[in-house]
Amino acid sequence: MVKKRKKRAKRGYPIAILIGLHNNDAVFWRIFSETIRLHFKINRGRKRRNQNKKQIYHFHEEIINTLRPIIKEGIRSVILLSPPKEEYADEFLNHVNKHHSWLLKKGDKQVVFSKIIGNQAKTQKDVYYLKTQEYFKDIVDNTSNQEGLLILEELMEVINKNEKFSKILYTWREIDHELRLIKKNPNLPRPNYIILTEEYLKNPKNRNKTHRILQIAKNLEIKTKIVSQESEAGAIVDKFGGLDAIDNTPVIDIKPHLPFYDSPLNIKLADWMFDLMEELKKITENSDLDESSNPYSINIRSHPCMSPDQ
């Protein structure tokens, strides 16, 4: 009789890192959409109350060194958990602020830190309990959303700047073509990020090609970020069609905001957009369009939706 293969539990996509800070160790857990898995454990050497400043410093440095490759993968959501009446999370954040402020500064290595006080994360039983708690789910969602917003800030900067060596890809066809080129020529510049909504990932029409391309991106060490469509970051990505890839290569497809088609307020445009609008205005003034039907005839700088300091 052939034994049936035991089905492996679904892992899902990576969301965040949970670090349980305890009296005698730090335990790293990887939070996925479907489960939480043990990643690494760092021993203090002696209990916290018996450690001197030097030993505490080296313990925190070990945590930083464990985080480095995780951040390089593209995971920038870190949740710090301390037992009741302990300030282990604050101690570590003070260390970060003093010795590793690069983790807090704007850029592709900026990390979003959150804290939970009053629990422990030593065992699988501990984290399974945490996973059932609504407050824990909210903290994970909020931290991941903030990370998504950081990435989208980079995207908005690309859109609103006249960057000659940047581009944004909006469809799987474009991204697939780009990844194929990179596979053939590894020296080509690679996208900084591929960002998409969870709902786009789960769509049956997209599932196979989505997972295939995300696997190729992983093999090419291209960072990916998946956000919930219900989150603030997800709502922004959804407006772009559900996914984007941010690159540092010559422009292929950038879609800036145009005041007479869109409705957001306090918009800022890149200088090149103003120059382009002026050129279009000159061209259309000599056409058969009357002023009422010509969107380029407006004074774009005085449009109500524009930022006052533009």
Secondary structure, 3 states (H helix, E strand, C coil): CCCCCCCCCCCCCEEEEEEEECCCEEEEEEEECCCEEEEEEEECCCCHHHCCHHHHHHHHHHHHHHHHHHHHHCCCEEEEEECCCCCHHHHHHHHHHHHCHHHCCCCCCCCEEEEEECCCCCCHHHHHHHHCCHHHHHHHHHHHHHHHHHHHHHHHHHHCCCCCCCEEECCHHHHHHHHHHHHHCCCCCCCCEEEEEHHHHHCCCCHHHHHHHHHHHHHCCCEEEEECCCCHHHHHHHHCCCEEEEECCCCCCCCCCCCCCCCCCCECCCHHHHHHHHHHHHHHHCCCCCHHHCHHHCCHHHCCCECCCC
